[in-house]
Each structure stands twice: as structure tokens, then as C-alpha cells.
Amino acid sequence: TISGIAHFAEHMCFLGSEKYPGENEYKKYLSQHGGRSNASTSLHLTTYKFEVLAEHAERAIDIFSNFFVSPLFTKSGTGREVNAVDSENSKNLTADARRRLQILKALSDDKHYFSKFTTGNSKTLPTEDPKDLERIREALLAFHRKHYRPENLTVVVAGPQSLDELEEWVVPRFGAMEAKKFPEKEGEMTAIEEMIETAAKDAPPFGAKDPPAQFHSPLRPELQDGWPMLLTVKPVRSMRRLTMMFPVPSVRLVPDQSPTSILSHLLGHEGRDSPFALLQNEGLITSLSAGNRFAEPTFSLFQVDISLTEDGEKRWKEVVGVIMQYCRYLYHQAQKARKDDGSELLRIWQEKIALNRIFFDQTSPGLVYSLCPTLCQSIVSHGTEACLSAGYMLQEDSSTFPLEEVVDFASRLVPSNCIIERCSEAAWAELEESSDEVKQRQTEQWYGIDYFVSPIEPTDVASWGGTAGTKPFLDASSLRLPEPNCYIPRSLELCPDLPEEARKGPRIDKEIDPPNLLLNDSLRGRLWHRLDDRYTLPKSDYTIFIANAKAEHTLVEGTWQYDAKKTAASAILASMFNQALAQATYDAHLAGLSWSLSLSTSGISLHCSGFSDRLGDLALNVLKEFLETSWITEAYYSAAKDRALRSLRTFFVSRRSDSHAVYYRDLLLDSSSEGVEASL
């Protein structure tokens, strides 16, 4: 095989066409007309995207479409573009997410498509020798003939033009794309074509109309002589990450009835009596999330991802134990629901349906630069009829609750089906200094990353699994299912003060009227209000500002001067408050409400936004909590300071050179900032 050939083909498509042979003509045109472009290659899809000012769109589409109709793929460009692929791969070497992904691939079944190295580099795509260059180019052309075909193409275009005009621009241009001849019988193929054909058969079908593939996970206990297995990784960026991963069947084709969607909602909940609440109150974690890390055609990898405190790093086994106890609790609740039509799980399912329908009706499409590729990928996975609504549960009700699937998936959230990853400097040092002969230090092939794989003590496994006669590390018997969400909007009615004309729909071109001053009091402050008569949504925004120069300044001889220490303290204070209110405001977050507290040069700013009906309740609750100051505790302070220190200390190590350039540019332009060193 030639690792990275799909990614390489993505790069080569940009290097001119028969109609537009200039290698930089596309990017030059976009940059001259307010545009930009990008592309990405995954295990199954290559996605290209661009945006440009609307009045220049037709020519941009013409240049773009010709990449697929008549690409040049010149010999001279082949060698140079391999360098671009290699450079992109080099930038990934310091990205922790990429590094951890490559380790999972190294642990996978090497016959499974998931294990492939997809980026490519100068070693997998050699071009220095003329024979190697010719071989890579031959593979590129064969790959293009095999996969870049009209039946594999999905095009989405969005703009202010009429649908008829957009169709006139797109259909004739992309319609000129022809299927290149690729041999159907192996005996007629060259060696390169056989390699491309064989590689194409490794991955299962990915289209919306293709039948579901059988469950086949690349990560399996027998590959490491049994699970649970402990994986220990040293990060580039300072972090204390604990991740629990469980291979489960694929849910890619059931976005509206995904059992992992329900389980992630329950395991990742941050409200009262949740795993997050228990572990945060114990001072062991700062964040917890749950969901699919991968949703492939043949498997999903469900994970619980946790950020630990310094104490949590030492007591990581207790954290694992709490999650395992809650997984067993969910399994028993799902079994109980089989006999109880009015179960709490069904109530939670109905809440999810109600919220998803609200979000579908009230969420705007967003930027076309992200809308088009997202919609394009959804068409491939779910078809044109469901591409917009997939995941929003519009056709679901109490009768469609996938109870049996929830029982099945919950039964798989057990120690014997779990990889536990510790990613931190302390975890690495602990194993590196250990004399344990059972640990295995291994090196990943493509990134050269070292990692440890080691078994877990049987007594720990027995405790996590709830074996009779064992005691849990930390009792989690107080954990419960989430309570009813009191922040779900009761009404989505528009403000009665809106004029009739505004109720007919958005008026984007209408000038924005200034706000009205309702209160101007030297003691109580000033209150401004502006009625939104442009977008006419059942949403509001509140901003409460408390002027306070001391947030980032010190008064010296009658003049306010920037103070790096006060600035750092203010950032820690805001971080403490965000952490303290995570449990109390999590339901508001689920219901589409958001809030943020920031301390800046001018003072303290609290911003709340979301559906109008319950937003006032949230704003008053948050402001009340902030003014009471009971959240200023040693535990929250230590955790916030620790996060800030770790981020600052690895600021330069974990960032690419272009990020360094932006940092120094901003530092030179901002006369008040003194940089990372001063913050430390």
C-alpha cells in the first residue's frame, strides 16, 4: 500500500486544470475577492470547500469544478506537493489529539481499515528517485480514476442567489465530469491498479443506501491478552487526562435512535447526583464528557473523557470506580424500564425529543463555510431527505425509545470491554520509574511516540466490576438519573411589543435602532433595552456590566496602570466561578441557554443569552451566586490556578510556529499586555 495517497490526491487537485492551468490561480482569485478554501481527507471521504463574495461566486465555481473535470496532475507538481503533505504531517507531530489517535491505531488489528496511516509523509510517498516519483504519480492517477467518479460526487452550494441561478452555475459545470476507465477484472489491472482496488475493498460501504455493516471493532481484548488494559501516554501539552474507552456496535446509520446518544447524555450530565457532581465535590475532577470518539460503519468507540485535579491524578482508580458503578446503575435502570412504561429513562428520552425539535426549528444554518461541508457529509451518510434533520429526532416519540439497544450498549460498559488511558506527565513518570516487569514500553510506527501498555491488578478489576465481597474505592450509591430540566422553554412566543411587520419574518436590511435608556440612577446604575425587530426570534441577550478598573489595574499616584498580577488573579477568579456553577447551570446549557463571566480592563461583565422564556431565571440565579461569593473556596482556587499554570508553562511547547508568530504580533500591538512570562 501507499499510505496517504488519498490525502495526496486532495492536495494535487488544487494544482490547476486544463482550463485554468495556473497552480495558484484558484487561491489567488479567492484571496482577491474575500474568499478562502480548505480540504480534508478522512478514512472514507475527501471534502473540499471554499467561500467567496457572492458577486464573484460564478467564476470561483468554474475554477473549482474544473479541478474535478480535468485536473492536470503535473509531474513537476507531484514532487513539490509531497513536500506539502510531509510538512502538514510534521505539524501534526506535536498535536496531542493526533498523537493519541496514532497510538490507538497502533493498538488496533493491523488488518482493519482503521489502523491505516492516512496522512502520509515523504517516506510513504517517496519522490526523490525518478522511479519512485513515477510510481507515486501512477498511483495518484489510478486512485483518481477509481474514486473521483460522478457517482461518488456530492455537491452543495449555498448563496443569496436564487435556486435556479445556482443550479445553472453548478449542474452544467460538474455535469461535465466523466468517469475515467478503471479495469473491472484483476487480470486486466496493473500492479498499481490492483493495489488501489485491494485497498478500496478494505473499508466497508459508507453510503446512505448501503446495508449496515456487521460489528467488527479494530480494538479487541484478545489483541492485548485481555482487558481492562492501562494505556499510559506522555502529553506534549500539560494535561491530566483520564479516558475510558468501550468498543460498541456502529450507530452511524441511526442518528435519531442512537443508544450512545442517551448514554452520553446520562454519563456526561453535570447536574446534582451525577458522576461529575460527586467527583467534583470530592475535588478529583474539573471536567467530564461522554460520547462517541469514533462512529465508523463497523464500530463506534464510546468514551468517558475526564480532566483530573492533582489529587484526582493520585486517586484515578477511585474515579474509574465511580464511572463503572454508574454504568452498572444505568444498566439496571434500563432493565427496570422493560417492566415500567413510565420509567425515568422514558421521561429523559421525551425531554431530548422536545429539546431537539426546538433546536431544529430555532437554529440558524450558520456560516456557509461550515454549512456546506457538513450538509455534504450528511447527504452521503443519511441521504437527501434526512440530511438536514438527522440527529434532531423529528420523527421520534415515546413508542420509538430504543430500550433494547440501550440495555445492550449499557451491558458493554464493563471493565472487560474497556481501555483506560492516562495521559499526563505524572502518570508517565510513575510508570517510567516503576520496576514492574509486566509493563510494556512500545513505540508507535509513524509518529515515533513511546507509550506504555500494562495490565491492571485483579483486585482493582474486581472492585470496578462490583464483584461480590469487594468494596468500591469510592461509594457512588447516591448517584441518580437527572431530574426534570426546569429550563426547557414553556413558550416560544415572540414579544407582544413587536410590530406586525416584524412578525412576518427577519428584516436583515433594516437599520439597527439605538437602545432606549430606561433607568439612569447614580446609585442603582443604568438600564438599557432594545427590542429586536430585525431577526424576530424568541431569544434574548442580557449583559450586566460592573465597572471596576481594579480587575486589571493598580492605582499609582492617581493613574491607573496595567497590573499583570491582578489580570492573572481576575482570570483565575472567573475560572473559579465557571467551575463552581457548572452543576447548577448544566440544565440551562442543555436547554439552549448560555452564560459567561469575564473580567477585563473595564471591569466585570456577565452575559446571558438564549430562549427568552427562562433566561431571566438563569441571569438572576447566576448574578445572585456571584454576589454571594460562597463559591470562593480553596478547592476551586487551587484547581483554577493549576489549570492556568499548566496552560502557561506549555504555551510555546504545544503550539505551532504560526501560533507563535500571532502571539508576538499581538503582544507588540497591545501596549497593556506583558505576555506569558509576566502572567506566570
N, C-alpha and C positions, 0 to 999 in steps of 0.2 A: 504494500500500500504506500501511498504518498500522503502523509499526514499534512493537513492544511490546504489541500487542493481546492476545496470549496471556498475557503476564505480567500485564497489566492485569486480564484476566478472573480470573486466580488471586487477585488482591487483592480483587476485587469479590465473589467467592464467600463471603468471610468476613463480609460486612456484613449478615447477617440473612437470615431466611427467613420464609415466610408463617406457620409455626407458632411460630417464635422470632424476632420482628421486631427485637428489640434488637440494635443494631450491636455491642455489646461483651458480649453475653450469653455467647457461646462462650468467649471468653478469660477472662471473669470466673469462669465455672464451673470452668474448668481450674485457674486460679490459686488458687481456694478449696479445691481438692481435690488438691493436689500434682501438678498437671499442667503441660503445656506443649505448644506446637504450632508448626508451621512449614510452609512450602511452597516449592517451587522449580519453575521452568519452564526446560526445555532446548529444543533445536531440535525435539524430537519428542514430549516428554512433559511434562505437569504433574503433579507428585507432591505430595500433601497428607499430612500425618502429625500425630498427636497421641499423647500418653500421659497417663494419669491413674491415680490409685489404684484398684485393682481393684474395690473395693466401689462405686465411683461410675462405673463404665465404661458401664453401660447408658444412662444419661441422656446422657452425653457422646456416645455413638454416635448417639443420637436427634437431638441438636442438630446433629452433624456431617453425618449423612446428609441432613438437610433442606436443607443448602446445595446439594445436587445435585438434590433432588427439586423444590424450589420456592424458588429464590433470589429475593430482592427486586429487586436491581439498581436501587435508587432513583436518581432524578435528583440529589438532594442529595448522595448518597454518591459519585456519579460524579466530580464536580469535586474533592472532597476527597481521594479515593483516587488521583487523578492526581498530586497533590502528594506522596503517599507513594511512588509509583513514581519520581517525579523525585528525591526525597530519597535513595532507595536507589541510583539511578544516580549521584548526586553522591558518595556514599560510595565507589563503585567507581573513581572517577577517580584516586585515589591508590594503588590496588592494582596492583602491578607485573604480576601474573599477568593481570588484566583488561586492562591497557593493552597488553601484548604480544599477547594474543588479538585485540584490535581491530585491531592492525597487520596480523596475518595475514589477517584478514577483508578489510582494505583492499587487500591484495596479491592477493586471490582474484578469480576470474571473477565479475563482478557479476551474472551470470545464474544462478549456482549458489546453492542454498539456504543453503550455509554462510556466505555473505557477509552475511547479514541481520543487522541490529542488533536483538537480541531483547529487550533490557531495556526500551527505551522511555524517554521523558522528556517534559517539558512541551511541547517543540517538536513531537514526533511525535504527542503526544496533547493537542492544544490544547483548552482548555475555557473560556477567559475570555469569548469571544464566544458568545452563546446558540446561534448556528447551528453553531459548532464543537462545542459541548457536545452538541447533539442528534445531530450526525453521529457523534461518538465513542460515544455511547450506542447509536445504531443499529448501529454496527459491533460493539460489545460483544454485543448481543443476537443479531446474525446469527452471530457467531463461536460463541457458546454453543449456538445451535440446530444448527450444523453439526458441532461436535466433542464437546459434552458429551451423549453418547448412551449408552444402556445397553450397546450392543455395543462401545463403546470403553472401558468402565469395568472396572478390575480392583481388587478389594478384598481386603486381607489384614488379619486381626485376630489378635492373639496375647494370651493372658491365662491365668491359672490356672484359669479356669472350664472345664467340660467342653466338648468339641467340639459336643455337642448344644445346650448352652445358648448358646454363642457363635453358632451357626447360627441359633437362634431370635431372637437380637438383631439379626443382620445382614440375613438374607435378606428378611424382610418389609419392612424399612425401605428398603433400597436397591432392592428389587424394585418399589417404588412409583415409581421414576424412569421417566419416559416420554420417548420420542424426540420431540422437537419437530419440527414440519413445516418442512422446508427444500426449496425448489423444486429439481427434478431437471433441468429444461431451462433453458438460459441465457435464452431469451426470456421466461421467467416470473419472472426474478430482477430485483431492484432493482440499482442501480449498486453499492451497498454489498455486496449478496449476491454479485454477480459478482466483486467484488474478493476476498472471502473464499474463494470457490470456486477462483479462479485461484491464490491463494496456497497453498491446500491441495494443489494439484497439483504445486507446485514441489518438494516433498520426496518421496523415494521411499517405498514401503510399509515399515513398520517392524515388523510383527507377526511372531510366530514361524512362522506358516504361510505367510507371503508368500514368493514366489520370490526368490532372491538378485538384487540389482540389478547392473547392469553397472558395471565400474570407470570412475569419472568423477571425477577429482580437481579441486577448485577451484583448486589451486595447480599451475601448469604452467609449464615453461621458456619457452614462447612468449609468455607474458604479460609477461615481463621481458626479452625479447630474448636468451634463453638463460641457462642455469645452468652452473656454480655461481654463485650470487648472494650477495653480502655484505649483510646487513641489520644496521644499527647503531642501537641504541636507548639512550637515556639513562634509567637507572632512577631511581625515587623513593628506594627503599631502597638503601643501599650494597651492591653486589654486583659480582662479576666472573664473569659467566656466559657460557659459550660453548655454543651449542646447534646441533647438526647435524640437519636435518630432511629426511626422504625420503618422498615420497608413494608408497604401495604399495596394492595391492588390499585391499578390506574383509575383515576377519577376524571380524566381529561374530557371524556365524552358525556359526563353527567354534571355540568356546572350548576344546574338548579337543584340537584338532589345529591350533592356530594356529602358523604358521611364525614369526610375530613373537614368540611366547612363547619359542621356542627361541633365536632370535637375541638377544632381550633378555637372556636368561639368560647367553649367552656374552659378549656385548659389555659387559654390566653386571657381570660377575664381578669380584670384587676380590681373588681369590687370587693365588698365585705365578704368574708368567709371563703375567699378564693385562695388557691395556692400562692398567688402573688402577694395577697394581703398577709397571709401567715408568715411567709418568708421575708417580706419587707419589715414586718413588725419585729421579727427576730434579728433584724439587722444583717441579713445574709445576702440579699439581692437588691439591685437597683432597677432592673427591668426584666420582663418576661414576655415572650411572644411564642405563638404556636401556629403551625400551618405547614403547607407543602413546600418543601425546599425544591423539589422537582415534581412535575406532573407529566410524566412521559407516557407514551402509548402502552408500554408493557408494565409499568410500575409507577408508584408515587413514593417519595421519601418524605414521610411526615416527621416533623421535628419540633422539639421544645427548646427554644434558644434563650439562654439566661445570662445576664451580666451580674457578676458576683461582686460583693464588697470584699475588703481584705479579710474580714472574719469568715465570710462565705467561702473564700478560697480554701481556708483551712478546714471548713466543715462541709465540703462539697458533697460528701456521702449523705449527709442529712438532707441536703437539697434534692438529690436524686430520690431519696426515700420518700419525701413528701409528694413529689410528682408521681411516683409509682403508686402510692396509696390513693391518690386522686384518680388515677387511671382505673384502678380496681373499683373505686366508688362509682365511676361513670359506667363501667361495665355492669355492675349490679343494678344501677338505676335504669339502664337500657333493658335489662332482663325484666325488671319490675314493670316497665312500661308495657310489656307484652300483655299484661293482665289488667292494666289500668288505662282506660281510654282517656281519662282526664289527667294524665301524668304531667309532671312539671316539664319534662322534655318536650311534650307536645305544645305546651304553652310557650316555651322558648322558640320552637320551630315557627309558631304563628307570629311571634314578635319579629323574627328575622324576615318573614314574608312581608309583614306590614312595613318595616323599615326599607327593605329593598325596593318595594313599589314606590315609596315616597322618593327615594333617591333617583329611581329611573325617571319619574315624572319631573323632578325639580332640578336635576343636574344638567348643566350646560355641556355641550360637546367638548369644550376646551380648545386648546390651540390645534390648528390643523396639522402642525408639525408632528404632534404626538397622536392626534386622532386618526390620521390616515394609516400609519403602520399598524396601530392597534386594531383598527377595523379590518385591515387587510388580513392580519393573522387570525382574527376571529372568523372571517369568512372561510378560511382554509379549514379551521377546526370545527366550526359549527354550521356552516352553510349561510346562504344569503338571507334566509328567513329568520334565523335566530342570531345573526351576528351582532345586532345591536342589543338584544335583550338577554343574551346568555349570561347567566350568573345572577340575574335580577329576580328570579323566582316568580315571574308574572303569571305562570300557569299553575302555581302550586297552591295547595290548601291543606287542611288537616288530614285529608284522606291520602295525600301523597308523601307523608312523612316516611323517609326510608329507614324504618326502625330496624329491620333485619340487617341491613348493611351497617348501621351504627353498632349493633351488637357484635357483628363480625369484626369490624375495624377496631372496636374497643378491646376485643379479646386478643388482638395482636400487639397491644401496647403493654408488653410484659418484658421483664429482663432478658429472657431467652431470645428476644427478637430486637435487641437494642444495641446500638453502638453509642458509647459515651465518649464525647470528645472534650478534653480540657485544653484550652488554648490560652496560655498565659506564661509569663516569664517564670513565676514561682513554680508552676506545675512542671515546666521543663527542667528547672534546676533540681527539683525534688527527685525526678527520675534519673537525671544525669548523674547525680551524686549517689543514687541508690546502688546497693550491692546486689540487688535482686537479680538472679540469673535468668529468671523467666522472661524478663522484658526483652523485646527485640527492637533494636535500632535499625531502621531501614531508610533508604534514600529513594525519593521519587525520581523517575527517569528524566522528565523533561525540564523541570524547574530546579532539580538538584536539591530539593528540600529534605532535610532529615526529619524523621518522626519516630515516635515510639509506639509499638503495639504490645499490649500486655494483658494477661487475664486478670480477673477480679476475684478476690478472696471469696470462697464458697459461703462463708458466714455472712458477708455483705450481701451476696446474691439472695440468700435465704431471707434475710431481713427485708430487702426490697420487694421480694416476691410474696411476702406475708405468710411464709411457711409456718405451720402450726408450731408453737413453742418458742418462736422468735419474737423479739421486741423491735419495734421500729426505732430508728435513730432519733426521730423527732415525731411525736404524736400529731397526726393530722386528722383525728376523728372529728374535729369541729368543722371541717370543710363541708360546704353545701353547694347546691346549684344556685346560680344567680337569681336574685329577687326580681320581681317585675320592674321594668325600666320606667321610672316616673318622668323621664324627659322626652318620651315619644310624643310628638306634637298631637294635640287633640283636634286642632283645626289648621287648615292651610288657607284660610280666607285672607283676602287682601285687606289692607287698611280701609275702613269706610270713608276716610277723607280723600281718597284718590278720585280725581275727576273721571267722568265716564270715558273720555277719550283715552286715558291712560290704561283703562281696564281692557281695552281691545288687544293689547299686546305691547311688546317692547318698542320704545321710540329712541333708537340708538342715536339718531341725529339731533335730538332735542338738546338744547344748551342746558348745562347744569346750573340750576338756581343756587344762589348762596344760602347757607343755613340761617335760620332765624334764632335770634338771641332771646331765650325765654326767661332767663334769670341772670341778673347781674348784681351780685351781693359781695361786698368786701369780706364778709365773714364766711359765707357759705360757698363762694365761688361763682362760676358762670356755667350756665347750661345752654347748649346749642342743640337745635334739631333741624333736620332737613328731611322732608318727605321724598322718598324715592319714586319719582313718577316717570323714570326712563325705562327701567327694567321690569317693574311691576312683578316682583317675586314676593312670596310670603316669608321673606327673610329680613333680618335687621343686623345692624352693626352698632355696638356700643364701644366708646373709648372713654375711659376715665383717666385723666391726667392729673398728677400731683406734682407741681413744680418743686424741685429740690436740687439745687446746684451741688449739694454735698454728695450726691450719688457718684460723681466722678471728679470733684474738685475740692481744693482746700483754700480757705480764705487767708491770703498772705498780704498784710499791710493794706487791707481794703480792696485787694484784687483777687478774683477767683483764678486759681492756677490748676492746671490738669494734675491729677494725682493718680499714678499707676496703681498704688496700693488700694486706694478707695475704689478704683474701677474694678480691680480683681475681686475685692470684697463684695461689690454690688452684683457682679456676675455670679458669685457663689450664693449670695442671698436669693437671687432669682431662681437658681438651680434648686436650692433647698425647698422653696415654696412649690415649684413644679412637682418635685418628688413627694412632698407632703400631701398634696391634693390629688395625687394620682388615683387613689382608691375612691375618694368621694365624688370625683367628676368623670369617672370612666364611663358610666352610663350616658352622660351627656355627650361624650365623644362618639359613642355608638349611635346616638340619635341625631348626629349631624351638627352638633354644637361644638364650638371650639373656643378656647380662651388662651391668652398668653400674657405673661407679666414680664416687663423688661425695665431695666434701669439704665438710663442713658445720660448724655451730657445735660439734658434739661431737667431730668427728674424721673418719676416713676409713672409708667404707663400700663394700664390694664385694658386689654382689648378682648371683646367677646363678639362672636358672630354666629349666625345660624338661623334656624327657623324661629320666627318671631314668638310663637305661642309660649314656649318655655324659656326663652332666652333671658328674660328678666329675672327669673328664679335663679338661673345659673350665675348671672352677673352679681346679684346681691349676695349669694352664698359665697362666691369667691372673694368679693371685697370684704365681707364680714370676717372671713377666715384670715385674710391678710392683716386686717387691722387688729385682730385679737392677739396675734404674734405667738400663740401657743405652739406653733409649728417650728419655732426657732429652738431646736434641740441639738444636743451634742451629736446624736446619731446622724441626723440629716446634714449637719455641718461637716462632719468627718467624711461622709460619702460624697458630698458635693465638692469638697476641697480635693479629695483623692481623684475624682474624675477630671477636675481641672488640671491638676498637676501632671497626670499621666498624658493628657492630651497635649499640653505644652511641651513636655520633655521629649516627646516623639514627633513634634510638629514637622521638623525638617526631614527626619529619617524616613517617615512614612509617606512623604509626598513627592510627586514627580517634579522635574526641573521647571516645567511651565508654571506649576503652582508656586514654586519659589520666586519666579520672576514676578508673578502677580502680587505676591506678598510684599516684595521690596518696592514695587511700583506704588502700591497703596500706602506703604509706610512713608515714602518720600512725599507723597501728595497730602498726607494727613498730618498737619502740624501738631495736633494734640496727642497722637499715639506715640508710644515709646517702644512698641514691639514686644515680641515674645519674651525676650530676656528680662525686660522690666516687669512684665506680668509675673514671671517666675519669682 
